[in-house]
């Protein structure tokens, strides 16, 4: 399983880190699924890629 952090996720979706943090803080389903592991918020690369594909209706 390939985990990525907020910075890497922001780069992958071409959005500022602040936007990704806002998605998390609001608790909405605007962004990809994430989980807090220890003290860090992490994303599964596969979930981020699936979220990107869903934005295109794929």
HTML snippet that shows the backbone in 3Dmol.js (N, CA, C, O; Angstrom):
<script src="https://3Dmol.org/build/3Dmol-min.js"></script>
<div id="view" style="width:600px;height:400px;position:relative"></div>
<script>
const pdb = `
ATOM      1  N   UNK A   1       0.848  -1.172   0.000  1.00  0.00           N
ATOM      2  CA  UNK A   1       0.000   0.000   0.000  1.00  0.00           C
ATOM      3  C   UNK A   1       0.894   1.237   0.000  1.00  0.00           C
ATOM      4  O   UNK A   1       1.814   1.365   0.808  1.00  0.00           O
ATOM      5  N   UNK A   2       0.604   2.119  -0.908  1.00  0.00           N
ATOM      6  CA  UNK A   2       1.396   3.327  -1.067  1.00  0.00           C
ATOM      7  C   UNK A   2       0.673   4.492  -0.402  1.00  0.00           C
ATOM      8  O   UNK A   2      -0.371   4.932  -0.883  1.00  0.00           O
ATOM      9  N   UNK A   3       1.229   4.998   0.710  1.00  0.00           N
ATOM     10  CA  UNK A   3       0.637   6.126   1.422  1.00  0.00           C
ATOM     11  C   UNK A   3       1.366   7.411   1.064  1.00  0.00           C
ATOM     12  O   UNK A   3       2.587   7.428   0.909  1.00  0.00           O
ATOM     13  N   UNK A   4       0.587   8.498   0.935  1.00  0.00           N
ATOM     14  CA  UNK A   4       1.176   9.796   0.642  1.00  0.00           C
ATOM     15  C   UNK A   4       0.629  10.827   1.626  1.00  0.00           C
ATOM     16  O   UNK A   4      -0.469  10.668   2.159  1.00  0.00           O
ATOM     17  N   UNK A   5       1.399  11.877   1.860  1.00  0.00           N
ATOM     18  CA  UNK A   5       0.990  12.894   2.820  1.00  0.00           C
ATOM     19  C   UNK A   5       0.206  14.020   2.136  1.00  0.00           C
ATOM     20  O   UNK A   5      -0.079  13.953   0.940  1.00  0.00           O
ATOM     21  N   UNK A   6      -0.132  15.036   2.899  1.00  0.00           N
ATOM     22  CA  UNK A   6      -0.930  16.147   2.371  1.00  0.00           C
ATOM     23  C   UNK A   6      -0.194  16.872   1.251  1.00  0.00           C
ATOM     24  O   UNK A   6      -0.791  17.206   0.227  1.00  0.00           O
ATOM     25  N   UNK A   7       1.084  17.112   1.440  1.00  0.00           N
ATOM     26  CA  UNK A   7       1.866  17.825   0.415  1.00  0.00           C
ATOM     27  C   UNK A   7       1.874  17.058  -0.905  1.00  0.00           C
ATOM     28  O   UNK A   7       1.657  17.638  -1.969  1.00  0.00           O
ATOM     29  N   UNK A   8       2.125  15.762  -0.830  1.00  0.00           N
ATOM     30  CA  UNK A   8       2.163  14.933  -2.041  1.00  0.00           C
ATOM     31  C   UNK A   8       0.777  14.851  -2.692  1.00  0.00           C
ATOM     32  O   UNK A   8       0.657  14.848  -3.917  1.00  0.00           O
ATOM     33  N   UNK A   9      -0.259  14.786  -1.860  1.00  0.00           N
ATOM     34  CA  UNK A   9      -1.620  14.754  -2.394  1.00  0.00           C
ATOM     35  C   UNK A   9      -1.934  16.046  -3.122  1.00  0.00           C
ATOM     36  O   UNK A   9      -2.498  16.027  -4.217  1.00  0.00           O
ATOM     37  N   UNK A  10      -1.571  17.170  -2.518  1.00  0.00           N
ATOM     38  CA  UNK A  10      -1.812  18.473  -3.143  1.00  0.00           C
ATOM     39  C   UNK A  10      -1.121  18.562  -4.502  1.00  0.00           C
ATOM     40  O   UNK A  10      -1.691  19.082  -5.462  1.00  0.00           O
ATOM     41  N   UNK A  11       0.092  18.059  -4.578  1.00  0.00           N
ATOM     42  CA  UNK A  11       0.813  18.079  -5.851  1.00  0.00           C
ATOM     43  C   UNK A  11       0.121  17.186  -6.875  1.00  0.00           C
ATOM     44  O   UNK A  11       0.022  17.545  -8.049  1.00  0.00           O
ATOM     45  N   UNK A  12      -0.356  16.029  -6.435  1.00  0.00           N
ATOM     46  CA  UNK A  12      -0.994  15.073  -7.340  1.00  0.00           C
ATOM     47  C   UNK A  12      -2.301  15.623  -7.910  1.00  0.00           C
ATOM     48  O   UNK A  12      -2.619  15.375  -9.073  1.00  0.00           O
ATOM     49  N   UNK A  13      -3.061  16.366  -7.103  1.00  0.00           N
ATOM     50  CA  UNK A  13      -4.339  16.905  -7.575  1.00  0.00           C
ATOM     51  C   UNK A  13      -4.221  18.346  -8.063  1.00  0.00           C
ATOM     52  O   UNK A  13      -5.223  18.964  -8.422  1.00  0.00           O
ATOM     53  N   UNK A  14      -3.018  18.876  -8.076  1.00  0.00           N
ATOM     54  CA  UNK A  14      -2.743  20.241  -8.550  1.00  0.00           C
ATOM     55  C   UNK A  14      -3.570  21.289  -7.813  1.00  0.00           C
ATOM     56  O   UNK A  14      -4.180  22.166  -8.424  1.00  0.00           O
ATOM     57  N   UNK A  15      -3.576  21.179  -6.505  1.00  0.00           N
ATOM     58  CA  UNK A  15      -4.270  22.118  -5.633  1.00  0.00           C
ATOM     59  C   UNK A  15      -3.318  22.548  -4.533  1.00  0.00           C
ATOM     60  O   UNK A  15      -2.394  21.805  -4.199  1.00  0.00           O
ATOM     61  N   UNK A  16      -3.517  23.724  -3.964  1.00  0.00           N
ATOM     62  CA  UNK A  16      -2.670  24.141  -2.833  1.00  0.00           C
ATOM     63  C   UNK A  16      -2.897  23.231  -1.622  1.00  0.00           C
ATOM     64  O   UNK A  16      -3.968  22.644  -1.465  1.00  0.00           O
ATOM     65  N   UNK A  17      -1.884  23.125  -0.779  1.00  0.00           N
ATOM     66  CA  UNK A  17      -2.017  22.326   0.440  1.00  0.00           C
ATOM     67  C   UNK A  17      -3.170  22.829   1.285  1.00  0.00           C
ATOM     68  O   UNK A  17      -3.869  22.035   1.915  1.00  0.00           O
ATOM     69  N   UNK A  18      -3.377  24.137   1.307  1.00  0.00           N
ATOM     70  CA  UNK A  18      -4.466  24.715   2.100  1.00  0.00           C
ATOM     71  C   UNK A  18      -5.827  24.184   1.654  1.00  0.00           C
ATOM     72  O   UNK A  18      -6.714  23.993   2.486  1.00  0.00           O
ATOM     73  N   UNK A  19      -6.002  23.948   0.383  1.00  0.00           N
ATOM     74  CA  UNK A  19      -7.260  23.401  -0.121  1.00  0.00           C
ATOM     75  C   UNK A  19      -7.460  21.987   0.386  1.00  0.00           C
ATOM     76  O   UNK A  19      -8.556  21.630   0.818  1.00  0.00           O
ATOM     77  N   UNK A  20      -6.416  21.184   0.337  1.00  0.00           N
ATOM     78  CA  UNK A  20      -6.509  19.798   0.823  1.00  0.00           C
ATOM     79  C   UNK A  20      -6.812  19.811   2.320  1.00  0.00           C
ATOM     80  O   UNK A  20      -7.625  19.018   2.795  1.00  0.00           O
ATOM     81  N   UNK A  21      -6.167  20.700   3.055  1.00  0.00           N
ATOM     82  CA  UNK A  21      -6.437  20.809   4.498  1.00  0.00           C
ATOM     83  C   UNK A  21      -7.876  21.255   4.752  1.00  0.00           C
ATOM     84  O   UNK A  21      -8.493  20.811   5.720  1.00  0.00           O
ATOM     85  N   UNK A  22      -8.415  22.118   3.906  1.00  0.00           N
ATOM     86  CA  UNK A  22      -9.798  22.570   4.039  1.00  0.00           C
ATOM     87  C   UNK A  22     -10.758  21.410   3.808  1.00  0.00           C
ATOM     88  O   UNK A  22     -11.748  21.267   4.525  1.00  0.00           O
ATOM     89  N   UNK A  23     -10.465  20.574   2.799  1.00  0.00           N
ATOM     90  CA  UNK A  23     -11.297  19.395   2.548  1.00  0.00           C
ATOM     91  C   UNK A  23     -11.370  18.536   3.806  1.00  0.00           C
ATOM     92  O   UNK A  23     -12.438  18.044   4.169  1.00  0.00           O
ATOM     93  N   UNK A  24     -10.234  18.359   4.463  1.00  0.00           N
ATOM     94  CA  UNK A  24     -10.172  17.533   5.668  1.00  0.00           C
ATOM     95  C   UNK A  24     -10.927  18.213   6.809  1.00  0.00           C
ATOM     96  O   UNK A  24     -11.724  17.573   7.494  1.00  0.00           O
ATOM     97  N   UNK A  25     -10.679  19.501   7.012  1.00  0.00           N
ATOM     98  CA  UNK A  25     -11.269  20.229   8.136  1.00  0.00           C
ATOM     99  C   UNK A  25     -12.784  20.325   8.053  1.00  0.00           C
ATOM    100  O   UNK A  25     -13.465  20.272   9.078  1.00  0.00           O
ATOM    101  N   UNK A  26     -13.318  20.465   6.853  1.00  0.00           N
ATOM    102  CA  UNK A  26     -14.760  20.608   6.708  1.00  0.00           C
ATOM    103  C   UNK A  26     -15.474  19.271   6.825  1.00  0.00           C
ATOM    104  O   UNK A  26     -16.682  19.228   7.057  1.00  0.00           O
ATOM    105  N   UNK A  27     -14.740  18.191   6.666  1.00  0.00           N
ATOM    106  CA  UNK A  27     -15.338  16.867   6.785  1.00  0.00           C
ATOM    107  C   UNK A  27     -16.277  16.533   5.642  1.00  0.00           C
ATOM    108  O   UNK A  27     -17.068  15.595   5.736  1.00  0.00           O
ATOM    109  N   UNK A  28     -16.194  17.289   4.573  1.00  0.00           N
ATOM    110  CA  UNK A  28     -17.047  17.029   3.423  1.00  0.00           C
ATOM    111  C   UNK A  28     -16.396  15.972   2.536  1.00  0.00           C
ATOM    112  O   UNK A  28     -15.243  15.592   2.740  1.00  0.00           O
ATOM    113  N   UNK A  29     -17.135  15.520   1.578  1.00  0.00           N
ATOM    114  CA  UNK A  29     -16.604  14.530   0.640  1.00  0.00           C
ATOM    115  C   UNK A  29     -16.076  15.217  -0.614  1.00  0.00           C
ATOM    116  O   UNK A  29     -16.140  14.659  -1.710  1.00  0.00           O
ATOM    117  N   UNK A  30     -15.555  16.424  -0.449  1.00  0.00           N
ATOM    118  CA  UNK A  30     -15.034  17.164  -1.594  1.00  0.00           C
ATOM    119  C   UNK A  30     -13.726  16.579  -2.104  1.00  0.00           C
ATOM    120  O   UNK A  30     -13.442  16.636  -3.300  1.00  0.00           O
ATOM    121  N   UNK A  31     -12.937  16.024  -1.211  1.00  0.00           N
ATOM    122  CA  UNK A  31     -11.632  15.508  -1.594  1.00  0.00           C
ATOM    123  C   UNK A  31     -11.534  14.010  -1.399  1.00  0.00           C
ATOM    124  O   UNK A  31     -12.501  13.362  -0.999  1.00  0.00           O
ATOM    125  N   UNK A  32     -10.359  13.460  -1.682  1.00  0.00           N
ATOM    126  CA  UNK A  32     -10.159  12.014  -1.529  1.00  0.00           C
ATOM    127  C   UNK A  32     -10.174  11.584  -0.066  1.00  0.00           C
ATOM    128  O   UNK A  32      -9.933  12.388   0.834  1.00  0.00           O
ATOM    129  N   UNK A  33     -10.456  10.321   0.153  1.00  0.00           N
ATOM    130  CA  UNK A  33     -10.496   9.734   1.483  1.00  0.00           C
ATOM    131  C   UNK A  33      -9.109   9.789   2.130  1.00  0.00           C
ATOM    132  O   UNK A  33      -8.096   9.529   1.481  1.00  0.00           O
ATOM    133  N   UNK A  34      -9.086  10.134   3.422  1.00  0.00           N
ATOM    134  CA  UNK A  34      -7.821  10.169   4.156  1.00  0.00           C
ATOM    135  C   UNK A  34      -8.031   9.569   5.538  1.00  0.00           C
ATOM    136  O   UNK A  34      -9.162   9.340   5.965  1.00  0.00           O
ATOM    137  N   UNK A  35      -6.927   9.319   6.228  1.00  0.00           N
ATOM    138  CA  UNK A  35      -6.990   8.775   7.580  1.00  0.00           C
ATOM    139  C   UNK A  35      -5.838   9.354   8.389  1.00  0.00           C
ATOM    140  O   UNK A  35      -4.770   9.652   7.852  1.00  0.00           O
ATOM    141  N   UNK A  36      -6.069   9.505   9.671  1.00  0.00           N
ATOM    142  CA  UNK A  36      -5.010   9.967  10.558  1.00  0.00           C
ATOM    143  C   UNK A  36      -4.270   8.741  11.074  1.00  0.00           C
ATOM    144  O   UNK A  36      -4.853   7.871  11.722  1.00  0.00           O
ATOM    145  N   UNK A  37      -2.997   8.689  10.782  1.00  0.00           N
ATOM    146  CA  UNK A  37      -2.152   7.577  11.209  1.00  0.00           C
ATOM    147  C   UNK A  37      -1.091   8.171  12.122  1.00  0.00           C
ATOM    148  O   UNK A  37      -0.193   8.888  11.681  1.00  0.00           O
ATOM    149  N   UNK A  38      -1.218   7.854  13.407  1.00  0.00           N
ATOM    150  CA  UNK A  38      -0.358   8.516  14.381  1.00  0.00           C
ATOM    151  C   UNK A  38      -0.722  10.000  14.427  1.00  0.00           C
ATOM    152  O   UNK A  38      -1.873  10.350  14.689  1.00  0.00           O
ATOM    153  N   UNK A  39       0.236  10.851  14.177  1.00  0.00           N
ATOM    154  CA  UNK A  39       0.003  12.294  14.157  1.00  0.00           C
ATOM    155  C   UNK A  39      -0.177  12.848  12.760  1.00  0.00           C
ATOM    156  O   UNK A  39      -0.423  14.042  12.591  1.00  0.00           O
ATOM    157  N   UNK A  40      -0.057  12.000  11.763  1.00  0.00           N
ATOM    158  CA  UNK A  40      -0.066  12.476  10.376  1.00  0.00           C
ATOM    159  C   UNK A  40      -1.332  12.080   9.640  1.00  0.00           C
ATOM    160  O   UNK A  40      -1.870  10.990   9.837  1.00  0.00           O
ATOM    161  N   UNK A  41      -1.796  12.975   8.796  1.00  0.00           N
ATOM    162  CA  UNK A  41      -2.930  12.695   7.911  1.00  0.00           C
ATOM    163  C   UNK A  41      -2.354  12.095   6.642  1.00  0.00           C
ATOM    164  O   UNK A  41      -1.494  12.698   6.000  1.00  0.00           O
ATOM    165  N   UNK A  42      -2.823  10.910   6.279  1.00  0.00           N
ATOM    166  CA  UNK A  42      -2.285  10.200   5.129  1.00  0.00           C
ATOM    167  C   UNK A  42      -3.403   9.829   4.161  1.00  0.00           C
ATOM    168  O   UNK A  42      -4.567   9.689   4.536  1.00  0.00           O
ATOM    169  N   UNK A  43      -3.006   9.678   2.913  1.00  0.00           N
ATOM    170  CA  UNK A  43      -3.909   9.285   1.838  1.00  0.00           C
ATOM    171  C   UNK A  43      -3.323   8.054   1.168  1.00  0.00           C
ATOM    172  O   UNK A  43      -2.103   7.930   1.051  1.00  0.00           O
ATOM    173  N   UNK A  44      -4.173   7.153   0.732  1.00  0.00           N
ATOM    174  CA  UNK A  44      -3.708   6.046  -0.102  1.00  0.00           C
ATOM    175  C   UNK A  44      -3.652   6.573  -1.529  1.00  0.00           C
ATOM    176  O   UNK A  44      -4.620   7.153  -2.020  1.00  0.00           O
ATOM    177  N   UNK A  45      -2.527   6.374  -2.189  1.00  0.00           N
ATOM    178  CA  UNK A  45      -2.368   6.864  -3.568  1.00  0.00           C
ATOM    179  C   UNK A  45      -3.513   6.349  -4.452  1.00  0.00           C
ATOM    180  O   UNK A  45      -4.034   7.088  -5.288  1.00  0.00           O
ATOM    181  N   UNK A  46      -3.895   5.095  -4.267  1.00  0.00           N
ATOM    182  CA  UNK A  46      -4.978   4.513  -5.077  1.00  0.00           C
ATOM    183  C   UNK A  46      -6.292   5.265  -4.865  1.00  0.00           C
ATOM    184  O   UNK A  46      -7.056   5.455  -5.810  1.00  0.00           O
ATOM    185  N   UNK A  47      -6.560   5.699  -3.618  1.00  0.00           N
ATOM    186  CA  UNK A  47      -7.782   6.466  -3.338  1.00  0.00           C
ATOM    187  C   UNK A  47      -7.746   7.828  -4.012  1.00  0.00           C
ATOM    188  O   UNK A  47      -8.759   8.296  -4.532  1.00  0.00           O
ATOM    189  N   UNK A  48      -6.587   8.461  -4.003  1.00  0.00           N
ATOM    190  CA  UNK A  48      -6.450   9.774  -4.645  1.00  0.00           C
ATOM    191  C   UNK A  48      -6.639   9.627  -6.154  1.00  0.00           C
ATOM    192  O   UNK A  48      -7.336  10.430  -6.773  1.00  0.00           O
ATOM    193  N   UNK A  49      -6.026   8.614  -6.741  1.00  0.00           N
ATOM    194  CA  UNK A  49      -6.166   8.394  -8.181  1.00  0.00           C
ATOM    195  C   UNK A  49      -7.611   8.053  -8.542  1.00  0.00           C
ATOM    196  O   UNK A  49      -8.106   8.495  -9.579  1.00  0.00           O
ATOM    197  N   UNK A  50      -8.298   7.269  -7.699  1.00  0.00           N
ATOM    198  CA  UNK A  50      -9.703   6.945  -7.948  1.00  0.00           C
ATOM    199  C   UNK A  50     -10.564   8.203  -7.853  1.00  0.00           C
ATOM    200  O   UNK A  50     -11.503   8.375  -8.630  1.00  0.00           O
ATOM    201  N   UNK A  51     -10.246   9.082  -6.900  1.00  0.00           N
ATOM    202  CA  UNK A  51     -10.982  10.331  -6.747  1.00  0.00           C
ATOM    203  C   UNK A  51     -10.796  11.208  -7.986  1.00  0.00           C
ATOM    204  O   UNK A  51     -11.752  11.814  -8.470  1.00  0.00           O
ATOM    205  N   UNK A  52      -9.571  11.273  -8.495  1.00  0.00           N
ATOM    206  CA  UNK A  52      -9.306  12.056  -9.707  1.00  0.00           C
ATOM    207  C   UNK A  52     -10.123  11.492 -10.864  1.00  0.00           C
ATOM    208  O   UNK A  52     -10.763  12.255 -11.588  1.00  0.00           O
ATOM    209  N   UNK A  53     -10.118  10.184 -11.053  1.00  0.00           N
ATOM    210  CA  UNK A  53     -10.891   9.550 -12.119  1.00  0.00           C
ATOM    211  C   UNK A  53     -12.381   9.831 -11.975  1.00  0.00           C
ATOM    212  O   UNK A  53     -13.069  10.042 -12.974  1.00  0.00           O
ATOM    213  N   UNK A  54     -12.884   9.836 -10.751  1.00  0.00           N
ATOM    214  CA  UNK A  54     -14.299  10.103 -10.514  1.00  0.00           C
ATOM    215  C   UNK A  54     -14.679  11.527 -10.916  1.00  0.00           C
ATOM    216  O   UNK A  54     -15.821  11.780 -11.300  1.00  0.00           O
ATOM    217  N   UNK A  55     -13.725  12.459 -10.830  1.00  0.00           N
ATOM    218  CA  UNK A  55     -14.001  13.834 -11.211  1.00  0.00           C
ATOM    219  C   UNK A  55     -14.270  13.948 -12.705  1.00  0.00           C
ATOM    220  O   UNK A  55     -14.935  14.883 -13.153  1.00  0.00           O
ATOM    221  N   UNK A  56     -13.756  13.003 -13.467  1.00  0.00           N
ATOM    222  CA  UNK A  56     -13.971  12.963 -14.904  1.00  0.00           C
ATOM    223  C   UNK A  56     -15.141  12.051 -15.278  1.00  0.00           C
ATOM    224  O   UNK A  56     -15.441  11.867 -16.458  1.00  0.00           O
ATOM    225  N   UNK A  57     -15.792  11.489 -14.273  1.00  0.00           N
ATOM    226  CA  UNK A  57     -16.912  10.604 -14.535  1.00  0.00           C
ATOM    227  C   UNK A  57     -16.500   9.225 -14.993  1.00  0.00           C
ATOM    228  O   UNK A  57     -17.295   8.484 -15.570  1.00  0.00           O
ATOM    229  N   UNK A  58     -15.223   8.880 -14.726  1.00  0.00           N
ATOM    230  CA  UNK A  58     -14.724   7.562 -15.155  1.00  0.00           C
ATOM    231  C   UNK A  58     -15.040   6.491 -14.152  1.00  0.00           C
ATOM    232  O   UNK A  58     -14.691   5.329 -14.360  1.00  0.00           O
TER     233      UNK A  58
END
`;
const viewer = $3Dmol.createViewer("view");
viewer.addModel(pdb, "pdb");
viewer.setStyle({}, {cartoon: {color: "spectrum"}});
viewer.zoomTo();
viewer.render();
</script>
